[in-house]
Amino acid sequence: MSETMPEGRIEHAQAGQPPLRPAPKIAFSCSRHFNGWLTDEGISLALTSYKTGLLLFVGAGKSGRPRLFRRAFPRTLGMYVDRETLCLGTLYQILRFRNTLQANQKHGEADRFYVPRTAWITGDIDVHDMALDKEGRLVFVSSLFCCLATTSDTHSFTPLWRPPFISRLAAEDRCHLNGLAMKDGAPAWVTAISETDVADGWRDHRRTGGVVIDVQHGEIVARGLSMPHSPRWHQGRLWLHNSGTGDFGYIDAARGTFEPVAFLPGYLRGLAFHGRYAVVGTSNARGEKRFEGLALDDRITEKQTSPLCGIFVIDTETGDVVHWFVFSSGILELYDVGVIEQCHWPMALGFQTDEICRTYDLAERMPPSALRPNGGAPMPSGDMAVH
């Protein structure tokens, strides 16, 4: 089963970006029951691809084949998404979107319509994993500064925490801090490619220098990993990717070891869960120097296969790949993956067309303290949205 998106044009999120260029023709194929799984579970998937500069939604199609929605923003990396909120890290901004649809409302065929409401200008700080804490505050990883941070209305960002082996904040990508796992609404663990404290030092430790760090105590809970990414706490386990070997698995807390559950033919990044299922992103990393010399290349050769870019759905109880969705052209890498619960078809508003000029979402009612010019009466309650 395959589908090809027609050629179009890539839009850019900010003024001053390079002129529009032809969008890549995106082709994909999927396992026979992937579309049915999305339908039965009532979910859609969100993906980011930084090289292509795309935010992608994958939803179930009525024809029996999944359908793909895309919106272009420069260098899309880390992402947080739920039914009401989408946060997206881009080249020099973090954008926060809000779903403007109420229950039983639709925008065209979409039952989720994410509209950008807030933007923070961060500079190019290499925003990786991000999440909302229990207070609704956005917490994200800045790989360039090797720290956890939050947004600021007055500065590029506000640092929150850095690994104990990082002596100071500097725009040097010393250890390539990348992954963030939350527990009980607070940052709990992070992943880094190495424990180095010199500029770009992580590149010499890609095969075995990877670590998992306990944020609260500043302790290393696992060592010897190969380019770990995407730690997530789910159902009592800390799951993550040992990306340099192509393995998805979890940390055995008692032994401090990584326990592989499934091998996938690609460079693993992006991880989300839906019940017992793990949704894993893979990239075709061949041809990039940062990925050369990893065990992943040898394992792909041994298994007589080729690296793939796509999504694999893994049953965490058996380690079996039960569904897959693979790009055959147009997309070579993915960074982040998200599951949107109780959503059949999401859409997001971008900045290229004038649609954003014609989209309105008013507050339900004026607050009691609102000014009423000329003694006017308060506005009646109710929503008004014009698309």
Secondary structure, DSSP 8 states (H G I E B T S, - for coil): -EEE----B---SSTTS----B----EEEE-TTHHHHHHHHT-EEEEEETTTTEEEEEE--TTSS-EEEEEE-TT---EEE-SSEEEEE-SSEEEEEEE---TT--BTTBSEEEEEEEEEE--S--EEEEEE-TTS-EEEEETTTTEEEE--SSSS-EEEE--TT--S--TT-SS-EEEEEEETTEEEEEEES----STTGGGGGTTT-EEEEETTTTEEEEEEESSEEEEEEETTEEEEEETTTTEEEEEETTTTEEEEEEE-SSEEEEEEEETTEEEEEEE--TT-GGGTT-HHHHHHHHTT----EEEEEEETTT--EEEEEEEEES------EEEETT-S-EEE--SSSGGGGG-EE--SS--TTS--GGG-----SS--EE-
